[in-house]
């Protein structure tokens, strides 16, 4: 494997782990979704409110499955 692939795999795993940790934290779902949306905005993901909500819900659904 190339070093770039390893770095991307580690970063992807870290992001997925953080998302799972947030979703299973003992907080209300609306608070958790709000935190995910804020984190995505901080990382530069610029979407309208409804598109951001769809993305957050999709992430939450994928992690529950």
N, CA, C, O and CB atoms as a CASP TS submission, in Angstrom:
PFRMAT TS
TARGET T0000
AUTHOR 0000-0000-0000
METHOD Language model
MODEL 1
PARENT N/A
ATOM      1  N   UNK     1       0.840  -1.187   0.000  1.00  0.00           N
ATOM      2  CA  UNK     1       0.000   0.000   0.000  1.00  0.00           C
ATOM      3  C   UNK     1       0.876   1.238   0.000  1.00  0.00           C
ATOM      4  O   UNK     1       1.964   1.265   0.576  1.00  0.00           O
ATOM      5  CB  UNK     1      -0.951   0.005   1.212  1.00  0.00           C
ATOM      6  N   UNK     2       0.381   2.227  -0.643  1.00  0.00           N
ATOM      7  CA  UNK     2       1.098   3.489  -0.679  1.00  0.00           C
ATOM      8  C   UNK     2       0.849   4.233   0.630  1.00  0.00           C
ATOM      9  O   UNK     2      -0.202   4.071   1.250  1.00  0.00           O
ATOM     10  CB  UNK     2       0.660   4.346  -1.901  1.00  0.00           C
ATOM     11  N   UNK     3       1.808   5.040   1.047  1.00  0.00           N
ATOM     12  CA  UNK     3       1.624   5.793   2.298  1.00  0.00           C
ATOM     13  C   UNK     3       0.377   6.677   2.290  1.00  0.00           C
ATOM     14  O   UNK     3      -0.264   6.850   3.327  1.00  0.00           O
ATOM     15  CB  UNK     3       2.841   6.653   2.560  1.00  0.00           C
ATOM     16  N   UNK     4       0.031   7.234   1.135  1.00  0.00           N
ATOM     17  CA  UNK     4      -1.161   8.076   1.060  1.00  0.00           C
ATOM     18  C   UNK     4      -2.416   7.273   1.384  1.00  0.00           C
ATOM     19  O   UNK     4      -3.315   7.776   2.057  1.00  0.00           O
ATOM     20  CB  UNK     4      -1.283   8.708  -0.331  1.00  0.00           C
ATOM     21  N   UNK     5      -2.484   6.042   0.915  1.00  0.00           N
ATOM     22  CA  UNK     5      -3.637   5.188   1.197  1.00  0.00           C
ATOM     23  C   UNK     5      -3.738   4.896   2.694  1.00  0.00           C
ATOM     24  O   UNK     5      -4.832   4.875   3.259  1.00  0.00           O
ATOM     25  CB  UNK     5      -3.540   3.872   0.402  1.00  0.00           C
ATOM     26  N   UNK     6      -2.615   4.678   3.313  1.00  0.00           N
ATOM     27  CA  UNK     6      -2.607   4.397   4.749  1.00  0.00           C
ATOM     28  C   UNK     6      -3.087   5.613   5.526  1.00  0.00           C
ATOM     29  O   UNK     6      -3.878   5.488   6.461  1.00  0.00           O
ATOM     30  CB  UNK     6      -1.200   3.985   5.217  1.00  0.00           C
ATOM     31  N   UNK     7      -2.607   6.786   5.139  1.00  0.00           N
ATOM     32  CA  UNK     7      -3.010   8.020   5.822  1.00  0.00           C
ATOM     33  C   UNK     7      -4.508   8.252   5.648  1.00  0.00           C
ATOM     34  O   UNK     7      -5.198   8.596   6.607  1.00  0.00           O
ATOM     35  CB  UNK     7      -2.211   9.234   5.282  1.00  0.00           C
ATOM     36  N   UNK     8      -5.013   8.065   4.430  1.00  0.00           N
ATOM     37  CA  UNK     8      -6.441   8.249   4.187  1.00  0.00           C
ATOM     38  C   UNK     8      -7.279   7.235   4.959  1.00  0.00           C
ATOM     39  O   UNK     8      -8.356   7.567   5.455  1.00  0.00           O
ATOM     40  CB  UNK     8      -6.738   8.140   2.699  1.00  0.00           C
ATOM     41  N   UNK     9      -6.794   6.007   5.062  1.00  0.00           N
ATOM     42  CA  UNK     9      -7.509   4.990   5.830  1.00  0.00           C
ATOM     43  C   UNK     9      -7.567   5.355   7.311  1.00  0.00           C
ATOM     44  O   UNK     9      -8.607   5.193   7.950  1.00  0.00           O
ATOM     45  CB  UNK     9      -6.843   3.624   5.652  1.00  0.00           C
ATOM     46  N   UNK    10      -6.473   5.838   7.850  1.00  0.00           N
ATOM     47  CA  UNK    10      -6.436   6.241   9.258  1.00  0.00           C
ATOM     48  C   UNK    10      -7.370   7.423   9.497  1.00  0.00           C
ATOM     49  O   UNK    10      -8.119   7.434  10.474  1.00  0.00           O
ATOM     50  CB  UNK    10      -4.996   6.601   9.684  1.00  0.00           C
ATOM     51  N   UNK    11      -7.330   8.419   8.610  1.00  0.00           N
ATOM     52  CA  UNK    11      -8.218   9.577   8.762  1.00  0.00           C
ATOM     53  C   UNK    11      -9.682   9.171   8.648  1.00  0.00           C
ATOM     54  O   UNK    11     -10.518   9.632   9.425  1.00  0.00           O
ATOM     55  CB  UNK    11      -7.890  10.643   7.712  1.00  0.00           C
ATOM     56  N   UNK    12      -9.993   8.312   7.685  1.00  0.00           N
ATOM     57  CA  UNK    12     -11.367   7.839   7.537  1.00  0.00           C
ATOM     58  C   UNK    12     -11.839   7.090   8.766  1.00  0.00           C
ATOM     59  O   UNK    12     -12.971   7.271   9.216  1.00  0.00           O
ATOM     60  CB  UNK    12     -11.490   6.952   6.318  1.00  0.00           C
ATOM     61  N   UNK    13     -10.977   6.250   9.308  1.00  0.00           N
ATOM     62  CA  UNK    13     -11.317   5.515  10.525  1.00  0.00           C
ATOM     63  C   UNK    13     -11.527   6.430  11.718  1.00  0.00           C
ATOM     64  O   UNK    13     -12.421   6.209  12.535  1.00  0.00           O
ATOM     65  CB  UNK    13     -10.237   4.515  10.843  1.00  0.00           C
ATOM     66  N   UNK    14     -10.694   7.460  11.812  1.00  0.00           N
ATOM     67  CA  UNK    14     -10.833   8.413  12.918  1.00  0.00           C
ATOM     68  C   UNK    14     -12.153   9.179  12.819  1.00  0.00           C
ATOM     69  O   UNK    14     -12.835   9.388  13.823  1.00  0.00           O
ATOM     70  CB  UNK    14      -9.650   9.400  12.929  1.00  0.00           C
ATOM     71  N   UNK    15     -12.502   9.590  11.612  1.00  0.00           N
ATOM     72  CA  UNK    15     -13.763  10.317  11.422  1.00  0.00           C
ATOM     73  C   UNK    15     -14.951   9.415  11.727  1.00  0.00           C
ATOM     74  O   UNK    15     -15.892   9.828  12.405  1.00  0.00           O
ATOM     75  CB  UNK    15     -13.865  10.862   9.982  1.00  0.00           C
ATOM     76  N   UNK    16     -14.909   8.184  11.227  1.00  0.00           N
ATOM     77  CA  UNK    16     -16.007   7.248  11.496  1.00  0.00           C
ATOM     78  C   UNK    16     -16.113   6.956  12.991  1.00  0.00           C
ATOM     79  O   UNK    16     -17.217   6.896  13.530  1.00  0.00           O
ATOM     80  CB  UNK    16     -15.803   5.936  10.712  1.00  0.00           C
ATOM     81  N   UNK    17     -14.986   6.776  13.659  1.00  0.00           N
ATOM     82  CA  UNK    17     -14.995   6.519  15.100  1.00  0.00           C
ATOM     83  C   UNK    17     -15.561   7.680  15.883  1.00  0.00           C
ATOM     84  O   UNK    17     -16.320   7.489  16.834  1.00  0.00           O
ATOM     85  CB  UNK    17     -13.602   6.216  15.587  1.00  0.00           C
ATOM     86  N   UNK    18     -15.193   8.881  15.485  1.00  0.00           N
ATOM     87  CA  UNK    18     -15.720  10.066  16.168  1.00  0.00           C
ATOM     88  C   UNK    18     -17.225  10.180  15.966  1.00  0.00           C
ATOM     89  O   UNK    18     -17.957  10.519  16.896  1.00  0.00           O
ATOM     90  CB  UNK    18     -15.022  11.337  15.660  1.00  0.00           C
ATOM     91  N   UNK    19     -17.686   9.896  14.753  1.00  0.00           N
ATOM     92  CA  UNK    19     -19.123   9.968  14.476  1.00  0.00           C
ATOM     93  C   UNK    19     -19.889   8.929  15.290  1.00  0.00           C
ATOM     94  O   UNK    19     -20.944   9.234  15.847  1.00  0.00           O
ATOM     95  CB  UNK    19     -19.392   9.765  12.977  1.00  0.00           C
ATOM     96  N   UNK    20     -19.370   7.712  15.363  1.00  0.00           N
ATOM     97  CA  UNK    20     -20.020   6.662  16.154  1.00  0.00           C
ATOM     98  C   UNK    20     -20.033   7.055  17.626  1.00  0.00           C
ATOM     99  O   UNK    20     -21.044   6.880  18.306  1.00  0.00           O
ATOM    100  CB  UNK    20     -19.301   5.302  15.963  1.00  0.00           C
ATOM    101  N   UNK    21     -18.935   7.577  18.114  1.00  0.00           N
ATOM    102  CA  UNK    21     -18.866   8.014  19.508  1.00  0.00           C
ATOM    103  C   UNK    21     -19.884   9.094  19.817  1.00  0.00           C
ATOM    104  O   UNK    21     -20.503   9.088  20.880  1.00  0.00           O
ATOM    105  CB  UNK    21     -17.479   8.517  19.830  1.00  0.00           C
ATOM    106  N   UNK    22     -20.054  10.019  18.887  1.00  0.00           N
ATOM    107  CA  UNK    22     -21.042  11.075  19.087  1.00  0.00           C
ATOM    108  C   UNK    22     -22.463  10.520  19.085  1.00  0.00           C
ATOM    109  O   UNK    22     -23.297  10.925  19.895  1.00  0.00           O
ATOM    110  CB  UNK    22     -20.900  12.141  18.008  1.00  0.00           C
ATOM    111  N   UNK    23     -22.727   9.596  18.176  1.00  0.00           N
ATOM    112  CA  UNK    23     -24.086   9.073  18.074  1.00  0.00           C
ATOM    113  C   UNK    23     -24.477   8.184  19.250  1.00  0.00           C
ATOM    114  O   UNK    23     -25.657   8.088  19.588  1.00  0.00           O
ATOM    115  CB  UNK    23     -24.235   8.302  16.795  1.00  0.00           C
ATOM    116  N   UNK    24     -23.512   7.541  19.866  1.00  0.00           N
ATOM    117  CA  UNK    24     -23.827   6.676  21.001  1.00  0.00           C
ATOM    118  C   UNK    24     -23.612   7.366  22.346  1.00  0.00           C
ATOM    119  O   UNK    24     -23.738   6.736  23.396  1.00  0.00           O
ATOM    120  CB  UNK    24     -22.986   5.422  20.938  1.00  0.00           C
ATOM    121  N   UNK    25     -23.293   8.638  22.317  1.00  0.00           N
ATOM    122  CA  UNK    25     -23.123   9.398  23.553  1.00  0.00           C
ATOM    123  C   UNK    25     -24.497   9.581  24.207  1.00  0.00           C
ATOM    124  O   UNK    25     -25.518   9.605  23.520  1.00  0.00           O
ATOM    125  CB  UNK    25     -22.441  10.787  23.274  1.00  0.00           C
ATOM    126  N   UNK    26     -24.515   9.705  25.504  1.00  0.00           N
ATOM    127  CA  UNK    26     -25.796   9.829  26.213  1.00  0.00           C
ATOM    128  C   UNK    26     -26.392  11.237  26.118  1.00  0.00           C
ATOM    129  O   UNK    26     -26.619  11.895  27.134  1.00  0.00           O
ATOM    130  CB  UNK    26     -25.612   9.456  27.674  1.00  0.00           C
ATOM    131  N   UNK    27     -26.641  11.685  24.892  1.00  0.00           N
ATOM    132  CA  UNK    27     -27.273  12.983  24.672  1.00  0.00           C
ATOM    133  C   UNK    27     -28.538  12.783  23.851  1.00  0.00           C
ATOM    134  O   UNK    27     -28.745  11.725  23.256  1.00  0.00           O
ATOM    135  CB  UNK    27     -26.301  13.969  23.961  1.00  0.00           C
ATOM    136  N   UNK    28     -29.368  13.794  23.828  1.00  0.00           N
ATOM    137  CA  UNK    28     -30.556  13.734  22.994  1.00  0.00           C
ATOM    138  C   UNK    28     -30.133  13.705  21.536  1.00  0.00           C
ATOM    139  O   UNK    28     -29.103  14.273  21.175  1.00  0.00           O
ATOM    140  CB  UNK    28     -31.496  14.930  23.274  1.00  0.00           C
ATOM    141  N   UNK    29     -30.917  13.050  20.700  1.00  0.00           N
ATOM    142  CA  UNK    29     -30.605  12.939  19.283  1.00  0.00           C
ATOM    143  C   UNK    29     -30.494  14.284  18.590  1.00  0.00           C
ATOM    144  O   UNK    29     -29.628  14.475  17.735  1.00  0.00           O
ATOM    145  CB  UNK    29     -31.643  12.115  18.602  1.00  0.00           C
ATOM    146  N   UNK    30     -31.361  15.214  18.950  1.00  0.00           N
ATOM    147  CA  UNK    30     -31.325  16.535  18.317  1.00  0.00           C
ATOM    148  C   UNK    30     -30.036  17.272  18.666  1.00  0.00           C
ATOM    149  O   UNK    30     -29.468  17.973  17.829  1.00  0.00           O
ATOM    150  CB  UNK    30     -32.543  17.370  18.747  1.00  0.00           C
ATOM    151  N   UNK    31     -29.578  17.109  19.903  1.00  0.00           N
ATOM    152  CA  UNK    31     -28.309  17.731  20.301  1.00  0.00           C
ATOM    153  C   UNK    31     -27.141  17.111  19.547  1.00  0.00           C
ATOM    154  O   UNK    31     -26.224  17.813  19.118  1.00  0.00           O
ATOM    155  CB  UNK    31     -28.091  17.591  21.818  1.00  0.00           C
ATOM    156  N   UNK    32     -27.180  15.794  19.390  1.00  0.00           N
ATOM    157  CA  UNK    32     -26.112  15.094  18.674  1.00  0.00           C
ATOM    158  C   UNK    32     -26.089  15.510  17.213  1.00  0.00           C
ATOM    159  O   UNK    32     -25.021  15.772  16.660  1.00  0.00           O
ATOM    160  CB  UNK    32     -26.286  13.573  18.789  1.00  0.00           C
ATOM    161  N   UNK    33     -27.250  15.573  16.585  1.00  0.00           N
ATOM    162  CA  UNK    33     -27.309  15.982  15.183  1.00  0.00           C
ATOM    163  C   UNK    33     -26.818  17.417  15.028  1.00  0.00           C
ATOM    164  O   UNK    33     -26.144  17.741  14.050  1.00  0.00           O
ATOM    165  CB  UNK    33     -28.745  15.845  14.636  1.00  0.00           C
ATOM    166  N   UNK    34     -27.142  18.253  15.961  1.00  0.00           N
ATOM    167  CA  UNK    34     -26.669  19.637  15.925  1.00  0.00           C
ATOM    168  C   UNK    34     -25.143  19.691  16.010  1.00  0.00           C
ATOM    169  O   UNK    34     -24.503  20.466  15.300  1.00  0.00           O
ATOM    170  CB  UNK    34     -27.295  20.449  17.073  1.00  0.00           C
ATOM    171  N   UNK    35     -24.574  18.874  16.871  1.00  0.00           N
ATOM    172  CA  UNK    35     -23.106  18.840  17.007  1.00  0.00           C
ATOM    173  C   UNK    35     -22.446  18.331  15.731  1.00  0.00           C
ATOM    174  O   UNK    35     -21.407  18.850  15.323  1.00  0.00           O
ATOM    175  CB  UNK    35     -22.695  17.953  18.198  1.00  0.00           C
ATOM    176  N   UNK    36     -23.045  17.308  15.088  1.00  0.00           N
ATOM    177  CA  UNK    36     -22.497  16.799  13.830  1.00  0.00           C
ATOM    178  C   UNK    36     -22.545  17.896  12.766  1.00  0.00           C
ATOM    179  O   UNK    36     -21.575  18.107  12.038  1.00  0.00           O
ATOM    180  CB  UNK    36     -23.279  15.540  13.355  1.00  0.00           C
ATOM    181  N   UNK    37     -23.681  18.593  12.681  1.00  0.00           N
ATOM    182  CA  UNK    37     -23.813  19.668  11.694  1.00  0.00           C
ATOM    183  C   UNK    37     -22.789  20.767  11.949  1.00  0.00           C
ATOM    184  O   UNK    37     -22.184  21.277  11.005  1.00  0.00           O
ATOM    185  CB  UNK    37     -25.234  20.253  11.722  1.00  0.00           C
ATOM    186  N   UNK    38     -22.587  21.138  13.207  1.00  0.00           N
ATOM    187  CA  UNK    38     -21.584  22.156  13.538  1.00  0.00           C
ATOM    188  C   UNK    38     -20.191  21.700  13.157  1.00  0.00           C
ATOM    189  O   UNK    38     -19.402  22.485  12.632  1.00  0.00           O
ATOM    190  CB  UNK    38     -21.630  22.489  15.027  1.00  0.00           C
ATOM    191  N   UNK    39     -19.879  20.438  13.415  1.00  0.00           N
ATOM    192  CA  UNK    39     -18.564  19.896  13.068  1.00  0.00           C
ATOM    193  C   UNK    39     -18.360  19.920  11.555  1.00  0.00           C
ATOM    194  O   UNK    39     -17.280  20.276  11.083  1.00  0.00           O
ATOM    195  CB  UNK    39     -18.410  18.459  13.606  1.00  0.00           C
ATOM    196  N   UNK    40     -19.379  19.546  10.797  1.00  0.00           N
ATOM    197  CA  UNK    40     -19.267  19.572   9.342  1.00  0.00           C
ATOM    198  C   UNK    40     -19.051  20.991   8.831  1.00  0.00           C
ATOM    199  O   UNK    40     -18.263  21.210   7.912  1.00  0.00           O
ATOM    200  CB  UNK    40     -20.514  18.969   8.703  1.00  0.00           C
ATOM    201  N   UNK    41     -19.748  21.948   9.423  1.00  0.00           N
ATOM    202  CA  UNK    41     -19.555  23.350   9.020  1.00  0.00           C
ATOM    203  C   UNK    41     -18.138  23.821   9.339  1.00  0.00           C
ATOM    204  O   UNK    41     -17.529  24.532   8.540  1.00  0.00           O
ATOM    205  CB  UNK    41     -20.582  24.261   9.723  1.00  0.00           C
ATOM    206  N   UNK    42     -17.612  23.432  10.491  1.00  0.00           N
ATOM    207  CA  UNK    42     -16.243  23.800  10.868  1.00  0.00           C
ATOM    208  C   UNK    42     -15.226  23.219   9.888  1.00  0.00           C
ATOM    209  O   UNK    42     -14.196  23.834   9.609  1.00  0.00           O
ATOM    210  CB  UNK    42     -15.933  23.317  12.293  1.00  0.00           C
ATOM    211  N   UNK    43     -15.528  22.029   9.370  1.00  0.00           N
ATOM    212  CA  UNK    43     -14.609  21.365   8.439  1.00  0.00           C
ATOM    213  C   UNK    43     -14.748  21.893   7.020  1.00  0.00           C
ATOM    214  O   UNK    43     -14.037  21.442   6.122  1.00  0.00           O
ATOM    215  CB  UNK    43     -14.847  19.868   8.448  1.00  0.00           C
ATOM    216  N   UNK    44     -15.655  22.844   6.803  1.00  0.00           N
ATOM    217  CA  UNK    44     -15.771  23.463   5.496  1.00  0.00           C
ATOM    218  C   UNK    44     -16.880  22.927   4.621  1.00  0.00           C
ATOM    219  O   UNK    44     -16.958  23.286   3.446  1.00  0.00           O
ATOM    220  CB  UNK    44     -14.514  23.317   4.790  1.00  0.00           C
ATOM    221  N   UNK    45     -17.743  22.079   5.155  1.00  0.00           N
ATOM    222  CA  UNK    45     -18.866  21.574   4.373  1.00  0.00           C
ATOM    223  C   UNK    45     -19.934  22.659   4.378  1.00  0.00           C
ATOM    224  O   UNK    45     -20.532  22.959   5.412  1.00  0.00           O
ATOM    225  CB  UNK    45     -19.419  20.211   4.951  1.00  0.00           C
ATOM    226  N   UNK    46     -20.165  23.245   3.197  1.00  0.00           N
ATOM    227  CA  UNK    46     -21.105  24.359   3.103  1.00  0.00           C
ATOM    228  C   UNK    46     -22.341  23.906   2.342  1.00  0.00           C
ATOM    229  O   UNK    46     -22.326  23.786   1.117  1.00  0.00           O
ATOM    230  CB  UNK    46     -20.453  25.587   2.410  1.00  0.00           C
ATOM    231  N   UNK    47     -23.408  23.657   3.087  1.00  0.00           N
ATOM    232  CA  UNK    47     -24.678  23.231   2.515  1.00  0.00           C
ATOM    233  C   UNK    47     -25.793  24.073   3.111  1.00  0.00           C
ATOM    234  O   UNK    47     -25.638  24.659   4.183  1.00  0.00           O
ATOM    235  CB  UNK    47     -24.930  21.720   2.768  1.00  0.00           C
ATOM    236  N   UNK    48     -26.924  24.131   2.405  1.00  0.00           N
ATOM    237  CA  UNK    48     -28.083  24.824   2.959  1.00  0.00           C
ATOM    238  C   UNK    48     -28.588  24.045   4.169  1.00  0.00           C
ATOM    239  O   UNK    48     -28.196  22.900   4.391  1.00  0.00           O
ATOM    240  CB  UNK    48     -29.209  24.985   1.888  1.00  0.00           C
ATOM    241  N   UNK    49     -29.445  24.666   4.933  1.00  0.00           N
ATOM    242  CA  UNK    49     -29.940  24.030   6.158  1.00  0.00           C
ATOM    243  C   UNK    49     -30.596  22.689   5.918  1.00  0.00           C
ATOM    244  O   UNK    49     -30.331  21.732   6.645  1.00  0.00           O
ATOM    245  CB  UNK    49     -30.913  24.931   6.839  1.00  0.00           C
ATOM    246  N   UNK    50     -31.449  22.602   4.906  1.00  0.00           N
ATOM    247  CA  UNK    50     -32.144  21.342   4.659  1.00  0.00           C
ATOM    248  C   UNK    50     -31.188  20.279   4.131  1.00  0.00           C
ATOM    249  O   UNK    50     -31.306  19.111   4.500  1.00  0.00           O
ATOM    250  CB  UNK    50     -33.291  21.553   3.671  1.00  0.00           C
ATOM    251  N   UNK    51     -30.247  20.659   3.277  1.00  0.00           N
ATOM    252  CA  UNK    51     -29.265  19.695   2.757  1.00  0.00           C
ATOM    253  C   UNK    51     -28.351  19.212   3.882  1.00  0.00           C
ATOM    254  O   UNK    51     -27.982  18.038   3.919  1.00  0.00           O
ATOM    255  CB  UNK    51     -28.423  20.330   1.617  1.00  0.00           C
ATOM    256  N   UNK    52     -27.984  20.109   4.799  1.00  0.00           N
ATOM    257  CA  UNK    52     -27.150  19.723   5.938  1.00  0.00           C
ATOM    258  C   UNK    52     -27.914  18.741   6.814  1.00  0.00           C
ATOM    259  O   UNK    52     -27.345  17.753   7.279  1.00  0.00           O
ATOM    260  CB  UNK    52     -26.717  20.968   6.761  1.00  0.00           C
ATOM    261  N   UNK    53     -29.198  19.001   7.043  1.00  0.00           N
ATOM    262  CA  UNK    53     -30.014  18.082   7.838  1.00  0.00           C
ATOM    263  C   UNK    53     -30.101  16.712   7.184  1.00  0.00           C
ATOM    264  O   UNK    53     -30.035  15.689   7.866  1.00  0.00           O
ATOM    265  CB  UNK    53     -31.416  18.651   8.037  1.00  0.00           C
ATOM    266  N   UNK    54     -30.250  16.689   5.856  1.00  0.00           N
ATOM    267  CA  UNK    54     -30.305  15.415   5.139  1.00  0.00           C
ATOM    268  C   UNK    54     -28.996  14.646   5.297  1.00  0.00           C
ATOM    269  O   UNK    54     -29.004  13.436   5.525  1.00  0.00           O
ATOM    270  CB  UNK    54     -30.606  15.648   3.650  1.00  0.00           C
ATOM    271  N   UNK    55     -27.873  15.353   5.175  1.00  0.00           N
ATOM    272  CA  UNK    55     -26.568  14.709   5.311  1.00  0.00           C
ATOM    273  C   UNK    55     -26.377  14.164   6.724  1.00  0.00           C
ATOM    274  O   UNK    55     -25.912  13.037   6.893  1.00  0.00           O
ATOM    275  CB  UNK    55     -25.442  15.698   4.967  1.00  0.00           C
ATOM    276  N   UNK    56     -26.726  14.940   7.724  1.00  0.00           N
ATOM    277  CA  UNK    56     -26.596  14.495   9.115  1.00  0.00           C
ATOM    278  C   UNK    56     -27.478  13.280   9.374  1.00  0.00           C
ATOM    279  O   UNK    56     -27.047  12.327  10.022  1.00  0.00           O
ATOM    280  CB  UNK    56     -26.963  15.633  10.085  1.00  0.00           C
ATOM    281  N   UNK    57     -28.719  13.309   8.868  1.00  0.00           N
ATOM    282  CA  UNK    57     -29.615  12.163   9.045  1.00  0.00           C
ATOM    283  C   UNK    57     -29.080  10.927   8.338  1.00  0.00           C
ATOM    284  O   UNK    57     -29.185   9.814   8.852  1.00  0.00           O
ATOM    285  CB  UNK    57     -31.013  12.495   8.525  1.00  0.00           C
ATOM    286  N   UNK    58     -28.507  11.129   7.157  1.00  0.00           N
ATOM    287  CA  UNK    58     -27.933  10.007   6.417  1.00  0.00           C
ATOM    288  C   UNK    58     -26.756   9.391   7.171  1.00  0.00           C
ATOM    289  O   UNK    58     -26.625   8.169   7.236  1.00  0.00           O
ATOM    290  CB  UNK    58     -27.485  10.462   5.026  1.00  0.00           C
ATOM    291  N   UNK    59     -25.907  10.235   7.736  1.00  0.00           N
ATOM    292  CA  UNK    59     -24.783   9.740   8.533  1.00  0.00           C
ATOM    293  C   UNK    59     -25.296   8.953   9.739  1.00  0.00           C
ATOM    294  O   UNK    59     -24.795   7.871  10.043  1.00  0.00           O
ATOM    295  CB  UNK    59     -23.884  10.913   8.998  1.00  0.00           C
ATOM    296  N   UNK    60     -26.291   9.501  10.415  1.00  0.00           N
ATOM    297  CA  UNK    60     -26.851   8.840  11.592  1.00  0.00           C
ATOM    298  C   UNK    60     -27.469   7.487  11.222  1.00  0.00           C
ATOM    299  O   UNK    60     -27.289   6.502  11.938  1.00  0.00           O
ATOM    300  CB  UNK    60     -27.906   9.741  12.256  1.00  0.00           C
ATOM    301  N   UNK    61     -28.194   7.444  10.105  1.00  0.00           N
ATOM    302  CA  UNK    61     -28.817   6.192   9.674  1.00  0.00           C
ATOM    303  C   UNK    61     -27.781   5.146   9.306  1.00  0.00           C
ATOM    304  O   UNK    61     -27.940   3.973   9.643  1.00  0.00           O
ATOM    305  CB  UNK    61     -29.739   6.440   8.494  1.00  0.00           C
ATOM    306  N   UNK    62     -26.724   5.553   8.618  1.00  0.00           N
ATOM    307  CA  UNK    62     -25.667   4.619   8.226  1.00  0.00           C
ATOM    308  C   UNK    62     -24.973   4.036   9.448  1.00  0.00           C
ATOM    309  O   UNK    62     -24.617   2.858   9.464  1.00  0.00           O
ATOM    310  CB  UNK    62     -24.644   5.315   7.325  1.00  0.00           C
ATOM    311  N   UNK    63     -24.784   4.851  10.456  1.00  0.00           N
ATOM    312  CA  UNK    63     -24.077   4.366  11.642  1.00  0.00           C
ATOM    313  C   UNK    63     -24.959   3.467  12.506  1.00  0.00           C
ATOM    314  O   UNK    63     -24.450   2.622  13.242  1.00  0.00           O
ATOM    315  CB  UNK    63     -23.576   5.540  12.469  1.00  0.00           C
ATOM    316  N   UNK    64     -26.275   3.644  12.420  1.00  0.00           N
ATOM    317  CA  UNK    64     -27.186   2.777  13.165  1.00  0.00           C
ATOM    318  C   UNK    64     -27.288   1.404  12.525  1.00  0.00           C
ATOM    319  O   UNK    64     -27.532   0.413  13.213  1.00  0.00           O
ATOM    320  CB  UNK    64     -28.568   3.412  13.257  1.00  0.00           C
ATOM    321  N   UNK    65     -27.101   1.338  11.202  1.00  0.00           N
ATOM    322  CA  UNK    65     -27.252   0.058  10.471  1.00  0.00           C
ATOM    323  C   UNK    65     -26.111  -0.886  10.700  1.00  0.00           C
ATOM    324  O   UNK    65     -26.104  -1.990  10.154  1.00  0.00           O
ATOM    325  CB  UNK    65     -27.381   0.306   8.998  1.00  0.00           C
TER
END
